[in-house]
Amino acid sequence: MMTGENKNFTAEILRVKNSYEKRKSLKIDLYDPASAYMCMIRQEKERTLIKLFKENNLFPLNNKTLLEIGCGNGSNLLQLIQLGFAPANLQGNELLPERIKDASEKLPSSVHLIAGNALDLNFPAESFDIVYQSMVFSSILDKSFQEELAKKMWQLVKPGGGILWYDFIYNNPQNEDVNGISFARLKELFGLHHIKKYKITLAPPLSRAVTKLHPALYTVFNSIPLLRTHILCWIMK
């Protein structure tokens, strides 16, 4: 397969790297895991993951193999271990080497971590029960790159497995480095395959505001579906 570099995605890869560098320069950490709003988002996502695994007959998890594309600092993989995945059955890929370093310090050594462009991953077809992406596609503005990555992920999934997907669906006018991935776009990327969708996550700007008053307000406002901005999906192969 041609690599991301050969497919002329070099400019997009550089843009993504630069956008993360810009995020580092923020004086306020909008993604502080100890903040009330991040705790509420994380807990809701975990409850919905359990629901998804149950409704799609994925338990037990300790015999499932999983690859996360864009594993960041390893927090998603750590959450999956806590839910029952065996560390030795998990692999994480991340574009930025410094985030791989952070992940390696957080995760058990039996989790295999790979730095680099996901399009260059050299696994045989149908290697994993689950291929997972969380907040990766919204960071990729090049539609051709999105399509190649979706194709790569689908190739790596075993029949009977699927893609685990979490991303936001609306554009953020205050952040030109990301684009929402609508459900219609998701269906374009993966065709007519069965998709189970869960709409979750109170809009982060609103979530940050209301949880400063009281964390319980997250649940109150999140009861209004229109205020939820992300989808968690199971795309079955």
VMD Tcl script that draws the C-alpha trace (Angstrom):
set ca {
  {0.00 0.00 0.00}
  {1.24 3.51 -0.73}
  {2.19 5.43 2.37}
  {0.66 8.69 3.54}
  {3.76 10.47 2.28}
  {3.47 8.92 -1.20}
  {-0.22 9.80 -1.41}
  {0.70 13.48 -1.04}
  {-0.71 13.85 2.47}
  {2.54 15.37 3.74}
  {1.01 18.85 4.00}
  {-2.00 17.58 5.95}
  {0.19 15.58 8.33}
  {2.28 18.70 8.98}
  {-0.86 20.76 9.53}
  {-2.14 18.26 12.12}
  {1.21 18.30 13.92}
  {1.21 22.11 13.96}
  {-2.33 22.24 15.32}
  {-1.27 20.13 18.30}
  {1.72 22.41 18.85}
  {-0.68 25.38 18.96}
  {-2.82 23.56 21.52}
  {0.22 23.21 23.79}
  {0.60 26.99 23.90}
  {-2.85 27.53 25.46}
  {-2.55 29.11 28.88}
  {-5.60 27.15 30.11}
  {-5.73 23.37 29.82}
  {-9.18 22.78 28.32}
  {-8.67 19.02 28.62}
  {-7.55 18.77 32.26}
  {-8.66 15.22 33.22}
  {-9.32 16.35 36.79}
  {-11.75 19.10 35.79}
  {-15.42 18.56 36.62}
  {-16.54 18.75 33.01}
  {-13.95 16.25 31.77}
  {-14.90 13.85 34.58}
  {-18.57 14.04 33.60}
  {-17.76 13.53 29.90}
  {-15.49 10.58 30.69}
  {-18.07 8.91 32.96}
  {-20.87 9.31 30.40}
  {-18.66 7.89 27.65}
  {-17.72 4.93 29.82}
  {-21.36 4.15 30.61}
  {-22.21 4.33 26.92}
  {-19.27 2.10 25.98}
  {-20.57 -0.55 28.36}
  {-24.04 -0.21 26.84}
  {-22.58 -0.50 23.33}
  {-20.55 -3.59 24.23}
  {-23.62 -5.24 25.78}
  {-26.05 -4.38 22.98}
  {-23.63 -5.60 20.32}
  {-22.70 -8.84 22.13}
  {-19.04 -7.95 22.54}
  {-18.59 -9.26 26.07}
  {-16.35 -10.86 27.25}
  {-13.73 -8.30 26.27}
  {-10.60 -10.08 27.46}
  {-10.43 -12.17 24.29}
  {-10.93 -9.25 21.87}
  {-8.03 -7.69 19.96}
  {-8.16 -3.93 19.48}
  {-6.12 -1.30 17.66}
  {-6.61 2.37 18.48}
  {-5.75 4.85 15.75}
  {-4.57 8.11 17.31}
  {-4.17 6.76 20.84}
  {-2.76 10.05 22.17}
  {-1.47 9.77 25.71}
  {-3.07 6.37 26.23}
  {-6.09 7.44 28.29}
  {-8.60 5.61 26.05}
  {-6.60 2.39 26.13}
  {-6.32 2.65 29.90}
  {-10.10 3.04 30.12}
  {-10.56 -0.06 27.94}
  {-8.27 -2.08 30.22}
  {-10.39 -1.03 33.18}
  {-13.47 -2.23 31.28}
  {-11.98 -5.69 30.75}
  {-9.67 -5.73 27.72}
  {-6.42 -7.66 28.20}
  {-3.42 -5.30 27.79}
  {-1.60 -7.83 25.59}
  {-4.51 -7.69 23.12}
  {-4.30 -3.90 22.71}
  {-2.25 -1.90 20.24}
  {-2.06 1.86 19.88}
  {-0.89 4.00 16.99}
  {-0.08 7.70 17.38}
  {1.31 10.26 14.94}
  {3.20 12.30 17.55}
  {6.20 10.59 19.20}
  {5.95 12.65 22.40}
  {2.41 11.39 22.97}
  {3.59 7.81 22.44}
  {6.13 8.47 25.21}
  {3.36 9.70 27.51}
  {1.25 6.63 26.69}
  {4.14 4.23 27.35}
  {4.57 5.71 30.83}
  {0.87 5.31 31.61}
  {0.07 1.88 30.13}
  {1.23 -1.66 30.93}
  {4.31 -2.68 28.96}
  {2.34 -5.44 27.21}
  {0.34 -2.82 25.27}
  {2.11 -2.43 21.92}
  {2.51 1.22 20.84}
  {3.50 2.32 17.33}
  {4.49 5.86 16.36}
  {3.79 7.22 12.89}
  {1.16 7.74 10.22}
  {-1.68 5.21 10.52}
  {-1.70 4.71 6.75}
  {1.74 3.15 7.06}
  {0.71 0.46 9.57}
  {1.90 -2.91 8.30}
  {-0.62 -5.36 9.75}
  {-2.19 -8.14 7.69}
  {-5.78 -7.60 6.63}
  {-8.44 -8.59 9.19}
  {-6.02 -8.49 12.14}
  {-8.31 -7.02 14.81}
  {-11.74 -7.56 16.30}
  {-12.05 -3.81 16.88}
  {-10.37 -0.77 15.34}
  {-11.04 2.35 17.42}
  {-10.77 6.03 16.63}
  {-11.60 8.83 19.06}
  {-11.41 12.46 17.90}
  {-9.02 11.69 15.03}
  {-11.13 12.24 11.93}
  {-12.33 15.67 13.10}
  {-8.66 16.72 13.20}
  {-8.15 15.70 9.54}
  {-9.41 18.34 7.11}
  {-8.30 16.59 3.92}
  {-11.28 14.48 2.78}
  {-9.11 12.17 0.69}
  {-6.97 11.47 3.75}
  {-10.15 10.69 5.73}
  {-11.26 8.27 3.03}
  {-7.90 6.49 2.87}
  {-7.78 6.16 6.65}
  {-11.34 4.82 6.79}
  {-10.43 2.28 4.11}
  {-7.31 1.26 6.04}
  {-9.27 0.81 9.28}
  {-11.92 -1.28 7.54}
  {-9.28 -3.55 5.99}
  {-7.82 -4.26 9.43}
  {-11.14 -5.38 10.98}
  {-12.04 -9.07 11.12}
  {-15.42 -10.19 9.75}
  {-17.82 -10.09 12.68}
  {-15.83 -7.28 14.29}
  {-16.19 -3.58 13.73}
  {-15.07 0.01 13.96}
  {-15.52 1.75 17.32}
  {-15.98 5.48 16.62}
  {-16.20 8.57 18.84}
  {-16.11 12.08 17.39}
  {-18.01 15.35 17.30}
  {-20.52 16.12 14.58}
  {-20.66 19.94 14.44}
  {-18.08 22.43 13.19}
  {-16.47 24.66 15.80}
  {-16.34 28.25 14.47}
  {-13.69 29.08 17.08}
  {-11.30 26.35 15.95}
  {-10.28 26.29 12.29}
  {-8.06 23.24 12.86}
  {-10.99 20.83 13.19}
  {-14.20 19.95 11.37}
  {-17.17 18.05 12.69}
  {-17.83 14.63 11.14}
  {-21.57 14.39 10.57}
  {-23.41 11.08 10.62}
  {-24.01 11.53 6.89}
  {-20.24 11.84 6.36}
  {-19.65 8.79 8.51}
  {-21.99 6.79 6.27}
  {-20.10 8.09 3.21}
  {-16.84 6.83 4.71}
  {-18.13 3.35 5.57}
  {-20.88 2.76 3.01}
  {-24.05 0.87 3.79}
  {-22.66 -1.18 6.66}
  {-24.79 -1.42 9.79}
  {-24.05 1.43 12.19}
  {-25.33 1.58 15.76}
  {-25.26 5.22 16.93}
  {-25.33 6.75 20.41}
  {-25.48 10.57 20.62}
  {-23.64 11.71 23.74}
  {-21.48 14.45 25.31}
  {-22.87 17.81 26.35}
  {-21.33 20.56 24.15}
  {-17.96 21.19 25.83}
  {-18.24 25.02 26.09}
  {-21.63 24.61 27.78}
  {-20.36 21.71 29.85}
  {-17.43 23.77 31.14}
  {-19.77 26.59 32.12}
  {-22.48 24.59 33.91}
  {-20.16 22.24 35.81}
  {-18.44 25.24 37.37}
  {-21.76 25.89 39.10}
  {-22.35 22.22 39.98}
  {-21.28 18.95 38.29}
  {-24.86 17.63 38.46}
  {-25.92 20.30 35.97}
  {-24.09 18.32 33.29}
  {-26.75 15.61 33.51}
  {-29.58 18.15 33.56}
  {-28.49 19.89 30.36}
  {-27.33 16.67 28.71}
  {-30.88 15.31 28.95}
  {-31.66 17.59 25.95}
  {-30.44 15.68 22.85}
  {-29.98 18.90 20.84}
  {-27.20 19.95 23.23}
  {-25.17 16.77 22.66}
  {-22.35 17.20 20.16}
  {-20.66 13.81 19.74}
  {-21.56 10.34 18.52}
  {-20.27 7.00 19.74}
  {-20.80 4.37 17.03}
  {-20.33 0.68 16.37}
  {-19.82 0.02 12.65}
  {-20.28 -3.71 12.15}
  {-18.34 -5.69 9.57}
}
mol new
graphics top color blue
foreach p $ca { graphics top sphere $p radius 0.5 }
foreach p [lrange $ca 0 end-1] q [lrange $ca 1 end] { graphics top cylinder $p $q radius 0.2 }
display resetview
